[in-house]
Amino acid sequence: MIVDRNKSVRGQPLRVHMIDCGLTVELGQLDHMNLVRVLGSLIKRDGHAAGKLMVDTAKKCQATELDVEMFCRGIEKICIDDEENNFLESVGDYITDICYLACKHKVKLEAAFINAALACEIMEGLASSLYPDMKVQSVALPMVLKAEMMHGLKGKFKW
């Protein structure tokens, strides 16, 4: 439940929003570290590494080597096409593209990754509705960096 103040309304300016997207997932330490690795690679615009990590962490991947390579190239293209933007500001826009690539190339994605990605998309939509001027990067980037440090992961950012 989220309560906010609608300053454009007189009398009853408070609004109550009920959210139930039906998504629940418990991330163990390994799942959390894998998710941080994928997000870190995407933020660093290393799409090939992000795609490879998505494939490597999924259970029972039945894709051929060629399909895996094409999937990774597709994720890489998403990152290249996003060069002028900030990946964190548009995570929701890329979920459909990633799922399409996974279906097309028979790559099984980890359920925890999909649930976390969908939750990000929902929260991104909610945040942009309530706070249109908010920059997700200023909140999310430090969290991802902190999680990478917590797991002993490191890498260089491409800005």
Secondary structure, DSSP 8 states (H G I E B T S, - for coil): -EEEE-TTSSS--EEEE-----------HHHHHHHHHHHHHHHTT-HHHHHHHHHHHSSS----HHHHHHHHHHHHHHHHHTTTS-GGGGHHHHHHHHHHHHHHTT----HHHHHHHHHHHHHHHHHHHH-TT--HHHHHHHHHHHHHHHTT-------
